[in-house]
Amino acid sequence: MTNEKIWAFDIGTGSLGEIVRFGIEIKHCASLLLPQDYASTQDAALRRRQLRTRLAHKAREAWLNQCFKEWGLPILSGRKVGLRKDGKWGLISEADPRLEREFPSKGDETCYNSLALRCRLLMGEKLEPWQLYKALRSAIQLRGYDKNIPWKTGEKRKDAEAEEQETAQKTEQFSHELKAMSGDKAYHYPAFFKAWKIGLWNPKKPTAILNRIDCSADRAAGYTISRDLVEAELLALMGQAAKHYPKLKGKGLYLLYGPSEKPYASYYPPERKKWNLKLGAENDWQGVLGQKIPRFDNRIIGKCCLMPRFNVCKIAPAKTKDDFANLKEEQRLTYEVTLLLKLHNMRMSGLDGAAMRLTAEQLKETFSIGVEQGYKFTDTAWKKLCAKFGAVPLPSQPCVEAPANSGRSSFCRPALTLIKELLFSGKTPAKFLEEKIAQISNKDPQKGLIKEDLRFLSDMGVDCAWENIHLPDIKTRTFMAMDPSRKIESIRALIGRQNDPVVRHRLFWFYERVRELEKKFGKPDKIVLEFIREDFMGEDAL
């Protein structure tokens, strides 16, 4: 059509390019720009995290004060900020000068420095009660990184996984530097390391601890310390303090973890019942190393793309042959179906140059080989297999990459089971559906599969051959079949269900632009969309 109405869009998170043309005549052309992080909630999430961190920190200090009060030892009060009598927010009371002072005045030999006090106590020196408080208060400023929290799961976002890996590397680096600092294990504590960095202590003269720093002082921040090192130092500090203050004897774990004297006590039902604890409650903060335990997994679990009434299933982590061998049969489904779908969609070039694909029998044979190779085919392995079938790999499909080994699948296990059976059967979706429906007599959704769950098989098309099997998007099909009078309402609801705030905003923005163009130019004959996808172009191309 020479006057065909065509709309074209270049969609990105930072821009929306749009053009309207009738045949070769351009009626409209524009590029709308936005900051790439506009509508992101990352800043708000960061502020909430900072607030929670501060509340937890204050709670740990409150527990230290409570313990000192129980032991009859003095507490150094800090500055208090709040609503004053004049109705303004500001300073209510000053802090004890001994708490805020770190270095003595000229001629004063009193030790005020928190790190120096920790080192002196670790070496067995008796401290004044206020100095003991200040040393312990300094030691609880960092809780340390615990890589083995009991509620940890193998499922993470890619960015979270990378962040955790980086943190683990920094923790190992600190431990390595700590051991390299001195050969004597008696000094393998964070206090000595930081005191060494700022010039208050030297491993070559370990018995000398200075009260002041000089111009050669280095930064003592920027290090990631593991939880076990923080715990070990606190217990050592309490052990040394108990030699001079008998009331502190045997109170190390009480200070660290509260009455239960066990880390993450509320996570374990027996401890929770014994000490009347509650997950995520204030009593999780009883202990200077205490932290609130998550009461539930707040990650949203998606619905199956083929059977929407079921949740998607989790991918069991596995990398090596031994890992795969130890998986249960239902846990292997995600790996098996992913490999089968990839093999079904692979194309080869025959010796005559014609495009080829695996037959049902070849698929079974190839699948068995792929399973033995870790559910993948390297470039060499795929080339060898293609040669076996009288073909060569296409340049665009040189190998079969391994499936993801973490996160969640797009499908539920019942759907995965049916996909696997269908691909292995070699039958058309229509024939396979007929046989499956004949086997289902159940009508109660709570007791298993019902006939309506197999709708995705009929949506593949009555005339769909085995070679053309594809997985339809049930949500899209349902939406397209909807009453036109409800489509606008449904579109907005569909966009509103998107979890990513940036994606949600861009979709609404795009939707409003489409409606505006429709008012101005009428309905188009064709719409062309362009957007960068890593799935299509690969990381190198991006």
N, C-alpha and C positions, 0 to 999 in steps of 0.2 A: 504494500500500500504506500503510495507516494506521500499521502498526508497522514500517515500513521502517527498517533500521539504517543510519544515516548517520554517517560520520566526516568531520569538516572540519578542515583544518589551515591556519594562516596562517604561512608559512615565511619566515624572514629570517635574516640572519647573526647578529643579536643576540637573536633571540627565536624561540620556537615556540609559537604559540597552537593549542590543540586542543580539540575539542568532540565528544562522542558523544551522539547522541540516537536514541531509538526513537520514530518518529513525531514527535509534538510534545513528548514527554517527554525532558528533558535528563538524561542519566545521568552525564555527566562533563564538566567544563569546567576548563581550566587554561591558564596562560600561563607558560612557562618562559623565564627570562632568562639571557643570557650576555653578558659583555663582547664588543663587536663584533669586536675583534682577537684574541680568545682562540683559541689554537692556531696563530696566525700565526708564521711563521719569520722575519719581517722583522728582529726584534732580533738574532737569531743571525746572519743574513746581514750585518747592519751590523757586528757585531763581527768577523766573518771578514774583511770588507773593510778594517776598520781595521787588523787584524793584517797583512794583505797590504801595505797602504800603508806601514805602519811598516817591514816587512822590506825593501821596495823602497827606502825612504828610507835605511835603514842601509847597504844595498848601494851606493847612490850615494856616500855618505860614505866607504865603504871604498875605492871606486875613486879618489876624490880623494886619499885618503891614499897609495894605491899609486903614483899619479902623482907626488906630491911626493917620495916615497921614491926613485923612479927619477930624479928631477931633482936629488936631493941637497939638498932644502930641508926645513926643520924642520916638524914636525907638532904642532899643539896637541891634546893628548889631552883627551877629555871624561870625564865621570864613568863609572865602570864599576860595574854592578850585577850581582850573581850570588849564588851559594851561598857563604856564608862558612865559615870553619873551625869555627865553633860550630854549624854545621848549619842556620843560619837564612839566609833570603834578605834581602839588603840591600846597602848600599854597600860596594864592595871597595876602590876608590881614588878620591881626589878629582880634580877636573878642574884643568887649568892655569888659574890665575886670570885670565890674559889672555884666555882664550876666553869665560869667563863674565862678565867685566866689560864693561859697555857705556859707562859714563861715568867719567871720571877723578875722582880726589879733588881737593879744593880745592888750588889751587896747582900741580897736575900738568897739563901741556898735551899729554900723550900722547893720541893719538886711538885710542880703543878701539871706538867705535861702528861696527857692521858696515856700516850704510848710508853713513855718512860716509866710511869707507874705500873703499867701492865708488865713490862719487862722486869722491873724490880720485884714485883710480887711473884712472877714465875721463877725467879732466881732465889726465892725464899725470904726476901726481906720483909720485915714487918712494916705495914703501912698504918697510918692513922685512919680511924674509921671513915672520915670524909674522903681520904685518898683511896680507900678501898672501894667506896661507892663510885668515885669517879673512874677508877680503873675498870670496874665491871660495866658501868654505863657506857664506856668507850667500846668495850668488847662486844656489846650487843647491837652496835650501830648497823652492822652487816650481818644478815642471817645466813648468808652463804648459799651457793647453788647446789641443790639436791637433784641429782640426775635419776634417782631411783624412787621417786614419789610413788606410793602404792596405787594411786588411781591412774597412773600413766598408761596410755594405750599406744599401740603402734600406728594408729591412724592420725595423720597430720596433714595440714596444708603444706604445699611445697615451700612457701616462704617461712612457715613456722619450723619446718624440718631443717631448713638451712640455718635459721637463727639458732636452733638448739645445737646443731652441729658446731657452729662457730663458738657458742658459749662453752661447750664441752672442750673444745680445743684450747680456749683461753684458760679454763680451769686446769687442764693438764700442764699448760705452759707455766702457770703460777707454781704448781706443785714441783715442777722440774727446777725452776729458779730458786725455790725455797730450799731444796736439797743441795743445789749447787752452791748456795750462799755459805753453808757451813757443813762440815762432816759430822758434827755432833748433833745427834737427834734431839738433845735437850733444848736446842734453839730452833727447832723446826715448827715454829708457830708464827701466825700472821703478824703478831705484835713485834717480834724481832725483825721480821722482814721489812715492815714499814718503818721501824725505828732506824734500821740500816739505811734505807733509802733517803730519809731526811737528815741523816747524819748524827743521830743521837746514840747510836750503838755501832760497833765495828766487830765483825766476827773474828778479826785478828787479835782484838783485845776484848774478849767476851765479858769480862767482869766489870768493865767500866761503862757506866751509863750516864750520859750528859743530861743537863737540864735545859740547855739552850742549843739552838741551831746556829749555823753560820752561813756564809754566802755560798757554800758548796752544796747546800741542801737540794735534794731532788724531789720530784713529785712522788707522793705515796698513794696516789689514786690511779684508777684506770685498770685495776687488776680484778679478775674474777676468781673468787675464793670458793672452794668447795665446802659444803656443809659439814663434812666430817672434820675438817681442820678447825672450823669455828667451834664446833662442839668439843673437840679435844682441848682447845685452849681454855674454854670456859670451865671445863671440868678440872683442868690443871690449876687455874686461878682459884677456884673454890677449894681445891685440895690444899693449896698452900695457905689460903686465908684461914682455913679451919685449924691450922696449927697454932694460930695466935688468937682466934676467936672460936672457942669450942662450940658455940651455938650453930655454927655453919657446918659442923661435921655431918657428913652423909646427906647434905642438902643440895648437892650439885645437880642431880637429875630433877629435883623438885623445882629448882630455879629455872632449869632449861625447859621442862615440859609440864610443869604444874603438878597437881595432886596425883595424877596417874603415873607420872615419871616415865612416860613412854611417848615417843613421837607419833603424831597423828592418831592419838588414842581414840577419838570419836569415829574414826573410819572403821574400827574393828568392833563388831557387835558385842563381844564379851566385855570389852573395856567400856564401851558406851553404856552398857547396862550397869556395870559395877560402879561407875563414877557419875551416873546420871548425866551423861553428856548428850549433845545434840549436834548433828552435822551442820556446820556453817554458823553455829551460834557463838555468842560472846565467849563462852568458856573454851572455845578453840584457841583463844588468845591467852589462856593461862599458861605462861611459860615464855621466856625471852626468845625462844626459837619457835614458838607456836605460830600457826597460821590457820586461817579458816579453810575447812575442807569443803570442796564442792559437793552440793547435795544431789546434783543430777547432771547429766550430760546435756548441755544446752545447745549442742549442735543440731541443726535441723536435718532430719532424715527425709530424703526425697522419696517420692512415690515412683513405683515402677513405670517405665515408659510404655509397657505392653499390657500390664495388669494394674491399673492405677489404684486399686483397693489394697494392694500390698506395698510394703516399704521395700526400698532397694536393699540389697544385702551387702554386708561388709566383705572386703577383700582380705583374706587371710595372708599376712606377710610371709613371703617365701622367696628365696634367691637361689639357693644351692639345690642340688639333686636330693640331698638328705632332707632339706626343708620340704620339698614337694612330696617326698615319700612319706613324711610324717603327717601330711594333711589328711583330714577326713574326706570321704568321698564327696560330700556336699560342699566342702571348702575348695575342692579342685574345680568345681563347676565354672567359676568365673574365669579361670585360666583356660579351661578346655573350650568354652564357648568363644572366648576372645580369639583363640588360635583358629578355631573352625571358621569364624566369620572372616578373619584375615585371609585364610587360605581360599575360601570360597570367592573372595573378591580379587584374588591375585590374577594377573594376566601374564601370559608368556607369548613369545613370538615363535611360530613354527618355522621349520626349515624353508618353507615356501614364502615366509614373510607374513602369513595370515595370523591373526590374533587367536590365541588358544586359552582355555581355562581348564581347571581340573574337573574331571567327571566325578560322579559320586563314589565310584570304586577307588579312583586315584586320591580323592579327598581322604578316605579312610586310611589308605596306606601312608599318605603324607602326614596325616595327623599323628599316627603312631610314632613316626620318626621324629616329628617335632616335639612330642612329649618327652622323649628320651633326651632331647637336646635342650631341655629347659623351656619348652613352649616357644621356641623361636628357631629361625634359620639364619645363619650368618650369610654373607655374600657368597662365600665359597660353597657352603652347604646347599644354598638355594640354586646356584649355578649347576652343581652336580645333580641335583634332583631334576631340574628342568631338562638336562641332557638325557636323563633316563627316559623321559617322556618324549624325546625327539624335539626339544625346543630350547630356546635361550631366554634368559630374563630380559624384561623390558628395562631400559635405563631408568625409568621412573619408579620401578619396583625391584630394586636389586636384592632385597632381603626381606625377611619377616621379623620385625622387631619384637622383643619380649613384651608381654603385657605389663601394665602397672601392677606393682606388688604392695600397694597400700591404698587407703581411701575406701570408696564405696563404688559398687557397680552401678550401672544405669538400670539394672533389672533385678527383679526378685528371683529367688531360687526356683519357684515353680515355673516361671517363664524361661529361665535358663535351661531347665530340664527339657522343656518342650522344644526349644530352639535346637538343642543338641540332638534330640531324637529326630527332628525334622531334617536336619542336614545329613544325618547318618542314613536316613531312610531312603533317600533318592527319589521320594515321591513328591508330587505337586502339593502345594499347600492345601488345595481344595480336597484332594484325596486323603491327605493326612488328617485334616479337620473332620472329615466324614467318619473316619475310623475312631478318632478320639471322642467325638460326641457320642458315638454308639457305646463307648465304655463308661460314660459318666451318667450315673443315675441320681447323684446327689443334687438336692435343690436348696440346701441350707448353706449359705456362705460361711457360716461359722464352723462347718464340719469338713471343709475342703474345697476343691475346685468345683465350680458350676459351669454350665455351658456358656454363659455370658463371658466368662473369663477368657475364652478362646476366640474372642472377637477379632483379635489382631491377625489371626490366620485368615479369616475371611476378608479382612481389609487389604490383604496382599493382592486380591483380585482372583476372580474365578478362573481366568485364563492364564494365571501366572505359572510359568514352568519352574522346575527345580533350579535351573540355571539362573533364573531371574528373581530368586528369593530376596526380599528386602524386609527390613523391620519398619513398619509404619509408625508414625507418631500418633498415638491414640488421642492425645489431648488436642492436636491440631485438627484431626478428622472430626472430633466431637464439636470443636469450635466452628468448623466450616459448615457443618450440618445444622447449625443453630438457626433459630428464627431471626430473620434480618432485623426485626424491631428491637432485638436484645443485643445486637452485636456491639454497638458503641459501649453499652454498659459492661459487656463481657470483656471487651478490649481493655478498658481501664482497669477492670479487676485483675485481668491476666498480667498487665504491666505492674500493677501494685503488688503482686505476689513475688516479684523479683527481689531477692535478698540483698544484692549488691546495690547500694544507694546510687552509685554513679551510673550503673547500667539502667536502673529504674528511671532516673532523671533523663538520660539520653533517649530512652524509648518514648517517654512522654513527650519530649521535645520533638522527636522525629514524627510521632503521631500527630501532634498539633500542626507541624509543617505540612504534612500530607493533606490534612483537612483544609488548610489554608489554600494550598495549591489546587485542590479539587474545586473549591468555591470559585477560584479565579479562572481555571482553564478547563474544568470539566473532568470527567473520568478518563484515565489514560487507556490506551490499547495495550501498552506493555510497560512494565517497570523493571529497571535494571539496577541491581544493588552491587556495590563494590565495597569490600572491607577486608582488612588484613587479618588472616588467620594463621596461626602457627601450624595448625593441622595441615594446611595446604602448602605453605611456603617453606616451613622448617625454620629452625632457630638461626641458621647461618644467613638465610635470605632476609630475615628481619633485622 
